[in-house]
Amino acid sequence: MKALKNNHLHYKGIYLFFLLAVIHGFSFSQPPVNIDLNRDINSQYDYYLNETSNTHSSIRPYVYSDIVRNDSSAGKISPPTILKNWNKETPHLHLELVPLLSLQPGYDVSHSNPVLETSAGVSLNGYYSDKIAFNLNVLAGNSSYVSYVDSNIKHTGVIPGSGPAYHSNLGYSYQNYSGYLSYSPDKVFNFQVGQGKHFFGDGYRSLFLSDVANNYPYAQITATIWKIKYVCLFAALKDATSPTELPSNFQSKYGAFHYLSWNVTKRLNLNFFEAVIWEGTDSSRTRGYDINYLNPVVFYQPVQYSIGSPDNILMGLGFKLKAFQKQQFYGQLVVDEFNLDEILDHGGWWGNKQGIQLGFKSFDLFKIKSLVFQTEFNYVRPYTYSHLVVAQNYGDFNQPLADPLGANFIESVSFLNYRRGRWTYELKFMAAVYGADENGFDYGQNIFESYSLVQLQGNIYGNYTTQGLRTKLLINDFRVAYLLVPAIHLKIEAGITERFQSSVEQTYSTPFVYLGIRTLFGNFYTDY
């Protein structure tokens, strides 16, 4: 009986959602072009979005036609290069081909070792009328890396954010592909298919869904109605925990994500998140993409949970509060699993798996235009994001889909960023404490371990955040960048990073200096 009710809800939700898509038919003025998911690019939009009343800034990549829908920001935000000559009165097919380039030599001072990151490719962008936009990026790299990044690549077998690593004379080679086809039939709906990344949240990190891992194939439906923006995201992921370097041997896994952003008032935004991850093949059958998870109705996953779903289900609640004209607070609460009685008992039950984020942004700090300060705190309990079945962890290609530290950590990240003309100056400070595995015990930091070891180890109770091999991590980074060619986002930058890591077993410092020239293409995180 539960199964029949569940299927009825599934199909009813699909019919209702697509009925709304049919009955809306209003034209608008800009093609649905995605803004590149890059911090330096997005920060320019964030600055102006803070000045508007009702924006859904926690859903990225931004779609430019959604941003300029608010008249108060339309004249202040520069459009992507592809839209510089846009004219809705003469709709036509427009194509743009731009180079992708990264050449960054550096020096690992602690190991007296020069490193060189190189990659090159092309980006094809286009649109037709105000309803269709598309993009294709092809990138290939051959690089060596600073020592702690190199160690991580050897352990995971993947380049951070770029997919499988192949050994080369320089270090590692890799290929990376991304792109999308975006269709907006009206002001309400946007449909996309492609390969890429997404980010839900207003912070530097996201405890919901971040752009840390590799690109993945996806289909996405976005609806904007009244003060609500709703995203249904369906993704095909890969489990790369098996001991093989052949991507063809990686196990398929899948994800369905729902995100609802609600502008309650001109200053307060609330958002709701849910996700489910499942393996493509279990012990009895090949599942593929489970049709039950195609239901676009939010809060559907609790229904699945109530009928005993064996899959990895997460839920979350977030907010953004514009406290003053130039300041905002934001936060997230993610729940992987919890038991209220166990929480009230304070016994450290291993299954209470939650994470909390609190952050603050200040624009035009000290009334200095374009001086931005941001600081945030992240706290994730042990075993969060992991699962009994390894393939159903909350990760893709051996990298987390949320915070790169995984779980079982406390973290603080702060930025001071100043832009003047084509110059950018940024100071970053990160401090974290996490509990690593020790003596063969799983203490809950590595989300790619099955939590089946918990009962075998006998640590069902008495768990606490940073348990295990307590490790301190400090990262300081200062960089200066100059935008050489704005049309293709080509910049030259120089910086110095110092990473300090310590535990009872070892302590070491890794100073690293770098100088490079590159186009702004994605975010690639090495601060872990």
C-alpha positions as CSV (number, residue, x, y, z in Angstrom):
1,M,0.0,0.0,0.0
2,K,2.9,2.4,0.8
3,A,4.5,1.6,-2.5
4,L,1.2,2.4,-4.4
5,K,0.8,5.8,-2.6
6,N,4.5,6.6,-3.2
7,N,4.1,5.9,-7.0
8,H,0.9,8.0,-7.1
9,L,2.7,10.9,-5.4
10,H,5.6,10.5,-7.9
11,Y,3.6,10.7,-11.1
12,K,1.2,13.4,-9.7
13,G,4.2,15.6,-8.9
14,I,5.7,15.2,-12.4
15,Y,2.4,16.0,-14.1
16,L,1.8,19.1,-11.9
17,F,5.3,20.4,-12.5
18,F,5.3,20.1,-16.3
19,L,1.7,21.4,-16.5
20,L,3.1,24.6,-15.0
21,A,5.8,24.6,-17.7
22,V,3.1,24.5,-20.5
23,I,0.8,27.2,-19.2
24,H,3.5,29.9,-18.9
25,G,4.5,31.6,-22.1
26,F,6.0,35.1,-21.6
27,S,9.0,36.4,-23.5
28,F,11.9,38.2,-21.9
29,S,15.0,40.2,-23.0
30,Q,18.1,38.1,-22.5
31,P,19.3,34.7,-23.5
32,P,19.8,32.3,-20.6
33,V,23.6,32.4,-20.5
34,N,25.4,30.9,-17.5
35,I,27.9,33.0,-15.6
36,D,31.2,31.0,-15.2
37,L,31.4,29.4,-11.7
38,N,34.5,31.3,-10.7
39,R,35.0,33.4,-7.5
40,D,36.7,36.4,-9.2
41,I,33.9,36.6,-11.7
42,N,31.1,35.9,-9.3
43,S,32.3,38.4,-6.7
44,Q,31.5,41.2,-9.2
45,Y,27.9,40.1,-9.4
46,D,27.7,39.4,-5.7
47,Y,28.6,43.1,-5.0
48,Y,25.6,44.4,-7.0
49,L,23.2,41.6,-6.0
50,N,23.6,42.8,-2.4
51,E,22.2,46.1,-3.4
52,T,19.0,44.6,-4.8
53,S,15.9,43.6,-2.8
54,N,15.0,40.1,-4.0
55,T,17.8,38.0,-5.4
56,H,18.5,34.3,-5.1
57,S,22.2,34.6,-4.7
58,S,22.7,31.1,-3.3
59,I,22.0,29.3,-6.6
60,R,25.1,29.2,-8.8
61,P,26.1,29.2,-11.6
62,Y,24.1,32.4,-12.1
63,V,21.9,32.7,-15.2
64,Y,22.5,36.3,-16.6
65,S,18.9,36.7,-17.7
66,D,17.7,36.0,-14.1
67,I,20.1,38.6,-12.6
68,V,19.1,41.5,-14.9
69,R,15.4,40.8,-14.3
70,N,15.7,43.2,-11.4
71,D,15.8,46.7,-12.8
72,S,17.9,48.1,-9.9
73,S,20.8,46.0,-11.0
74,A,20.4,45.8,-14.7
75,G,22.5,48.9,-15.5
76,K,25.3,48.0,-13.1
77,I,26.3,44.5,-14.1
78,S,28.4,43.9,-17.1
79,P,27.0,41.2,-19.4
80,P,29.1,38.2,-20.5
81,T,31.2,38.9,-23.6
82,I,28.9,36.8,-25.7
83,L,26.0,39.2,-25.0
84,K,27.9,42.5,-25.7
85,N,26.2,42.9,-29.0
86,W,22.8,41.4,-28.0
87,N,19.8,42.9,-29.8
88,K,16.4,41.2,-29.2
89,E,15.0,43.0,-32.2
90,T,17.2,41.0,-34.6
91,P,17.5,37.5,-33.1
92,H,20.1,35.3,-34.8
93,L,22.6,32.6,-34.1
94,H,25.7,34.0,-32.5
95,L,28.9,32.1,-31.8
96,E,32.1,33.0,-29.8
97,L,35.3,31.0,-29.6
98,V,37.8,31.9,-26.9
99,P,41.0,30.3,-25.7
100,L,41.4,28.7,-22.3
101,L,44.9,29.0,-20.8
102,S,46.8,28.4,-17.6
103,L,50.5,28.6,-17.2
104,Q,51.6,28.9,-13.6
105,P,55.2,28.1,-12.5
106,G,55.8,28.0,-8.8
107,Y,58.4,27.0,-6.2
108,D,57.8,24.6,-3.2
109,V,60.2,26.2,-0.7
110,S,60.1,23.4,1.9
111,H,61.1,20.7,-0.7
112,S,63.3,23.0,-2.9
113,N,61.2,21.8,-5.7
114,P,60.0,23.8,-8.8
115,V,56.5,23.0,-10.0
116,L,54.6,23.9,-13.2
117,E,50.9,23.8,-13.8
118,T,49.9,24.0,-17.5
119,S,46.6,23.6,-19.3
120,A,45.1,24.8,-22.6
121,G,41.8,24.5,-24.4
122,V,39.0,26.3,-26.1
123,S,35.5,27.5,-25.1
124,L,32.7,27.7,-27.6
125,N,29.8,29.9,-26.5
126,G,26.6,30.8,-28.3
127,Y,22.9,31.7,-28.3
128,Y,19.9,31.9,-30.5
129,S,17.2,34.5,-29.8
130,D,16.3,35.1,-26.1
131,K,15.5,31.5,-25.3
132,I,18.5,29.3,-26.1
133,A,22.1,29.5,-25.0
134,F,24.9,26.9,-25.1
135,N,28.5,26.4,-24.1
136,L,31.3,23.8,-24.7
137,N,34.7,23.8,-22.9
138,V,37.5,21.4,-23.7
139,L,40.7,21.5,-21.6
140,A,43.8,19.4,-21.4
141,G,46.6,19.7,-18.8
142,N,50.0,18.4,-17.9
143,S,51.2,19.6,-14.5
144,S,53.3,19.1,-11.4
145,Y,52.0,20.2,-8.0
146,V,53.2,21.4,-4.6
147,S,54.0,18.5,-2.3
148,Y,50.8,18.2,-0.3
149,V,48.6,18.4,-3.4
150,D,50.8,15.8,-5.1
151,S,50.3,13.5,-2.1
152,N,46.6,13.9,-2.3
153,I,46.6,13.1,-6.0
154,K,48.6,9.9,-5.4
155,H,46.1,8.9,-2.7
156,T,42.9,9.7,-4.6
157,G,44.0,9.2,-8.2
158,V,42.3,12.4,-9.4
159,I,43.4,16.0,-10.1
160,P,41.5,18.4,-7.7
161,G,38.3,19.3,-9.5
162,S,39.5,18.0,-12.8
163,G,39.0,14.2,-13.0
164,P,41.3,11.2,-13.3
165,A,45.1,11.8,-13.1
166,Y,47.4,10.0,-15.6
167,H,51.2,9.9,-15.0
168,S,53.3,12.0,-17.3
169,N,57.0,13.1,-17.6
170,L,56.1,16.4,-15.9
171,G,53.8,14.9,-13.3
172,Y,50.2,14.3,-14.3
173,S,48.1,14.8,-17.4
174,Y,44.4,15.1,-17.5
175,Q,41.4,16.1,-19.7
176,N,38.4,18.1,-18.6
177,Y,35.2,18.7,-20.4
178,S,32.2,20.8,-19.5
179,G,29.3,22.6,-21.2
180,Y,25.5,23.1,-21.3
181,L,22.5,23.7,-23.4
182,S,20.1,26.2,-21.7
183,Y,16.5,26.7,-22.8
184,S,14.1,29.2,-21.2
185,P,10.7,29.1,-22.8
186,D,9.4,31.9,-20.6
187,K,10.1,34.0,-17.4
188,V,9.3,31.0,-15.2
189,F,11.2,28.0,-16.4
190,N,14.8,27.3,-17.4
191,F,15.8,23.8,-18.6
192,Q,19.5,22.7,-18.9
193,V,21.4,19.6,-19.8
194,G,25.2,19.4,-19.8
195,Q,28.3,18.5,-17.9
196,G,29.5,20.8,-15.1
197,K,29.2,21.8,-11.4
198,H,26.8,23.5,-9.2
199,F,26.9,25.4,-5.9
200,F,24.1,25.9,-3.4
201,G,24.9,28.5,-0.7
202,D,26.1,32.1,0.0
203,G,29.4,31.0,1.5
204,Y,32.9,30.1,0.3
205,R,32.2,26.5,1.3
206,S,28.8,24.8,0.9
207,L,27.6,22.0,3.2
208,F,24.8,21.3,0.7
209,L,26.5,21.0,-2.8
210,S,29.7,22.6,-3.8
211,D,32.0,22.8,-6.9
212,V,34.9,20.9,-5.3
213,A,34.6,17.7,-7.2
214,N,34.9,16.9,-10.9
215,N,32.3,17.9,-13.6
216,Y,29.4,15.5,-13.9
217,P,26.6,15.0,-16.5
218,Y,23.4,16.6,-15.3
219,A,19.9,17.7,-16.2
220,Q,18.3,20.6,-14.4
221,I,14.9,22.3,-14.2
222,T,14.7,25.7,-12.5
223,A,11.4,27.5,-11.8
224,T,11.0,31.1,-10.6
225,I,7.6,32.0,-9.4
226,W,6.7,35.0,-7.2
227,K,9.4,35.2,-4.5
228,I,10.5,31.6,-4.9
229,K,13.2,29.9,-7.0
230,Y,13.2,26.2,-7.2
231,V,15.9,23.9,-8.7
232,C,15.6,20.2,-9.5
233,L,19.0,18.8,-10.4
234,F,19.7,15.2,-11.6
235,A,23.3,14.0,-11.9
236,A,25.3,11.0,-12.9
237,L,28.4,10.5,-10.6
238,K,31.3,8.1,-10.3
239,D,32.6,6.1,-7.4
240,A,36.4,5.9,-7.8
241,T,37.3,4.2,-4.6
242,S,38.2,0.9,-6.3
243,P,42.0,0.3,-6.8
244,T,42.1,1.1,-10.5
245,E,43.3,4.0,-12.6
246,L,40.9,3.2,-15.5
247,P,37.9,5.5,-15.4
248,S,36.0,2.8,-17.3
249,N,36.2,0.6,-14.2
250,F,34.7,3.2,-11.9
251,Q,31.2,2.3,-10.6
252,S,28.3,4.5,-11.6
253,K,26.3,6.3,-9.0
254,Y,23.6,8.9,-9.2
255,G,22.2,11.9,-7.4
256,A,19.0,13.9,-7.2
257,F,19.0,17.3,-5.6
258,H,16.2,19.7,-4.7
259,Y,16.8,23.3,-3.7
260,L,14.1,25.9,-2.8
261,S,15.1,29.6,-2.3
262,W,12.4,31.8,-0.8
263,N,12.7,35.6,-0.4
264,V,10.6,36.0,2.7
265,T,11.2,39.7,2.9
266,K,13.5,42.3,1.2
267,R,16.1,41.3,3.7
268,L,15.5,37.7,4.6
269,N,16.0,34.6,2.4
270,L,15.3,31.1,3.5
271,N,16.3,28.0,1.6
272,F,15.6,24.3,1.8
273,F,17.7,21.5,0.5
274,E,17.4,17.8,0.0
275,A,19.5,15.2,-1.8
276,V,19.7,11.5,-2.4
277,I,22.7,9.4,-3.6
278,W,22.4,5.9,-4.8
279,E,24.6,3.3,-6.4
280,G,24.1,2.2,-10.0
281,T,24.5,-1.5,-9.2
282,D,23.7,-3.2,-6.0
283,S,24.1,-6.8,-4.9
284,S,20.9,-7.9,-6.7
285,R,20.5,-5.8,-9.8
286,T,21.6,-2.9,-12.0
287,R,19.4,0.0,-11.0
288,G,20.5,2.8,-13.3
289,Y,18.7,6.1,-12.8
290,D,15.9,5.3,-10.4
291,I,12.7,6.7,-11.9
292,N,11.3,7.3,-8.4
293,Y,13.8,10.1,-7.9
294,L,12.7,12.0,-11.0
295,N,9.8,13.5,-9.0
296,P,10.5,17.3,-9.0
297,V,8.4,18.0,-5.9
298,V,10.4,19.3,-2.9
299,F,10.3,17.4,0.4
300,Y,9.8,14.2,-1.5
301,Q,12.9,12.5,0.0
302,P,11.4,12.3,3.5
303,V,8.7,10.2,2.0
304,Q,11.4,7.9,0.6
305,Y,13.1,7.9,4.0
306,S,9.8,7.0,5.7
307,I,9.4,3.8,3.6
308,G,12.9,2.6,4.5
309,S,15.0,3.8,1.6
310,P,18.4,2.2,1.6
311,D,20.0,5.2,-0.2
312,N,21.9,8.1,1.2
313,I,19.5,11.0,2.0
314,L,20.5,14.4,3.2
315,M,18.3,17.4,4.1
316,G,19.2,21.0,4.9
317,L,18.0,24.5,5.9
318,G,19.8,27.7,5.1
319,F,19.3,31.5,5.4
320,K,20.7,34.9,4.3
321,L,19.9,38.0,6.3
322,K,20.7,41.4,5.0
323,A,21.3,43.1,8.4
324,F,22.3,46.5,7.0
325,Q,22.8,48.0,3.6
326,K,26.3,46.6,3.1
327,Q,26.4,43.6,5.5
328,Q,24.8,40.2,5.4
329,F,24.8,37.1,7.5
330,Y,24.3,33.6,6.1
331,G,24.3,30.0,7.3
332,Q,23.4,26.4,6.6
333,L,22.3,23.4,8.6
334,V,22.7,20.0,6.9
335,V,21.3,16.8,8.4
336,D,22.5,13.4,7.2
337,E,20.9,11.4,10.1
338,F,19.8,12.2,13.6
339,N,17.9,10.9,16.6
340,L,16.4,13.6,18.8
341,D,16.5,11.3,21.9
342,E,20.2,10.6,21.3
343,I,21.0,14.3,20.9
344,L,19.2,15.2,24.1
345,D,21.1,12.4,25.9
346,H,24.5,13.9,25.0
347,G,26.0,10.5,24.7
348,G,27.9,11.1,21.5
349,W,25.9,8.6,19.4
350,W,27.8,8.1,16.1
351,G,24.6,8.4,14.0
352,N,23.9,12.1,14.9
353,K,25.5,13.3,11.7
354,Q,25.0,17.0,11.1
355,G,26.9,20.1,9.9
356,I,26.5,23.8,10.6
357,Q,27.8,26.9,8.8
358,L,27.6,30.5,9.9
359,G,29.1,33.4,7.8
360,F,29.3,37.1,7.5
361,K,30.0,39.4,4.5
362,S,30.7,43.2,4.5
363,F,30.8,45.1,1.3
364,D,32.6,48.5,1.0
365,L,34.3,47.9,4.4
366,F,35.2,51.1,6.2
367,K,33.3,52.9,3.4
368,I,36.1,52.0,1.0
369,K,34.5,51.1,-2.3
370,S,35.1,47.5,-3.5
371,L,36.8,46.4,-0.2
372,V,35.0,43.2,0.8
373,F,35.4,41.2,4.0
374,Q,34.1,37.7,4.4
375,T,34.4,35.2,7.2
376,E,32.7,31.9,7.9
377,F,32.7,29.0,10.4
378,N,32.0,25.4,9.4
379,Y,31.4,22.5,11.8
380,V,30.7,18.9,10.6
381,R,30.3,16.0,12.9
382,P,32.0,12.6,12.4
383,Y,30.6,10.2,9.8
384,T,28.5,12.9,8.1
385,Y,28.2,12.3,4.3
386,S,29.4,8.7,4.6
387,H,27.3,5.6,4.1
388,L,27.1,1.9,4.8
389,V,27.6,1.3,1.1
390,V,30.8,3.0,0.0
391,A,29.5,3.9,-3.4
392,Q,26.7,5.9,-1.8
393,N,28.9,8.3,0.0
394,Y,28.3,12.0,-0.8
395,G,31.2,12.3,-3.2
396,D,32.2,12.1,-6.8
397,F,35.5,10.9,-8.3
398,N,37.1,10.6,-4.8
399,Q,36.3,14.2,-3.9
400,P,33.5,15.4,-1.6
401,L,30.4,17.0,-3.0
402,A,30.4,19.4,0.0
403,D,33.4,20.7,2.0
404,P,36.8,19.3,0.9
405,L,37.7,18.4,4.5
406,G,35.1,15.8,4.4
407,A,33.7,15.4,8.0
408,N,34.8,15.5,11.6
409,F,36.2,19.0,11.5
410,I,35.9,22.6,12.7
411,E,36.9,25.2,10.1
412,S,37.2,29.0,9.8
413,V,37.9,30.8,6.5
414,S,38.3,34.5,6.0
415,F,39.0,36.9,3.1
416,L,39.8,40.5,2.6
417,N,39.4,41.4,-1.1
418,Y,39.9,44.7,-2.8
419,R,39.3,45.6,-6.4
420,R,40.5,48.7,-8.2
421,G,40.1,48.9,-11.9
422,R,41.7,45.8,-13.3
423,W,43.7,45.1,-10.2
424,T,42.6,42.6,-7.5
425,Y,44.3,42.1,-4.1
426,E,43.2,39.3,-1.8
427,L,44.4,38.1,1.6
428,K,43.0,34.7,2.8
429,F,43.3,33.0,6.1
430,M,42.1,29.5,6.9
431,A,42.3,27.6,10.2
432,A,40.9,24.1,10.8
433,V,41.1,21.2,13.2
434,Y,40.1,17.8,12.0
435,G,40.3,14.2,13.4
436,A,42.1,11.9,11.0
437,D,41.9,8.1,11.1
438,E,44.5,6.5,13.3
439,N,45.8,2.9,13.9
440,G,43.3,1.5,11.4
441,F,40.3,3.0,13.1
442,D,37.7,5.0,11.2
443,Y,37.0,8.1,13.2
444,G,34.6,9.7,10.7
445,Q,36.7,12.2,8.7
446,N,37.1,10.1,5.5
447,I,33.6,10.1,3.9
448,F,34.8,7.4,1.5
449,E,35.0,4.8,4.3
450,S,31.9,2.6,5.0
451,Y,30.6,3.3,8.5
452,S,30.2,-0.5,8.9
453,L,33.4,-0.3,11.0
454,V,31.6,1.7,13.7
455,Q,30.0,-1.3,15.4
456,L,33.1,-3.5,14.9
457,Q,35.3,-0.8,16.5
458,G,32.8,-0.4,19.4
459,N,32.6,3.4,19.1
460,I,28.8,3.7,18.9
461,Y,28.8,6.2,21.7
462,G,31.3,8.7,23.0
463,N,32.0,10.3,19.6
464,Y,32.9,14.0,19.3
465,T,34.0,16.3,16.5
466,T,37.8,16.2,15.9
467,Q,38.1,12.8,17.5
468,G,41.0,10.6,16.2
469,L,44.4,11.9,15.2
470,R,43.8,15.6,16.0
471,T,45.3,17.6,13.2
472,K,45.7,21.4,13.0
473,L,45.7,23.1,9.6
474,L,46.6,26.8,8.9
475,I,46.8,28.3,5.4
476,N,47.7,31.9,4.7
477,D,47.6,33.2,1.1
478,F,48.2,36.6,-0.5
479,R,47.7,37.2,-4.2
480,V,47.7,40.1,-6.6
481,A,46.1,39.8,-10.0
482,Y,45.8,42.1,-13.0
483,L,43.2,41.6,-15.7
484,L,45.0,41.7,-19.1
485,V,42.2,41.0,-21.5
486,P,38.7,41.4,-20.0
487,A,37.0,40.0,-23.0
488,I,38.4,36.5,-22.4
489,H,39.0,36.9,-18.6
490,L,42.8,36.6,-19.1
491,K,44.8,37.7,-16.1
492,I,48.3,37.6,-14.7
493,E,48.7,36.9,-11.0
494,A,51.3,36.3,-8.4
495,G,51.1,35.1,-4.8
496,I,52.5,33.3,-1.8
497,T,50.9,30.6,0.2
498,E,52.0,29.1,3.4
499,R,50.4,25.9,4.7
500,F,51.1,24.6,8.2
501,Q,50.0,21.2,9.4
502,S,50.6,19.7,12.8
503,S,49.7,16.6,14.8
504,V,51.3,14.5,17.5
505,E,52.8,12.4,14.7
506,Q,54.3,15.1,12.5
507,T,54.6,18.9,11.9
508,Y,55.6,20.6,8.7
509,S,55.3,23.9,6.9
510,T,54.9,24.3,3.1
511,P,55.7,27.8,1.8
512,F,54.8,28.1,-1.9
513,V,55.3,31.0,-4.3
514,Y,53.7,31.3,-7.7
515,L,53.4,33.5,-10.8
516,G,51.0,32.7,-13.6
517,I,48.9,33.8,-16.5
518,R,45.5,32.2,-17.0
519,T,41.9,32.7,-18.1
520,L,39.3,32.5,-15.3
521,F,37.8,29.0,-15.7
522,G,36.2,27.3,-12.7
523,N,37.3,27.1,-9.1
524,F,40.0,24.6,-8.2
525,Y,40.4,24.1,-4.5
526,T,43.7,23.1,-2.9
527,D,43.1,24.5,0.6
528,Y,42.7,21.4,2.6
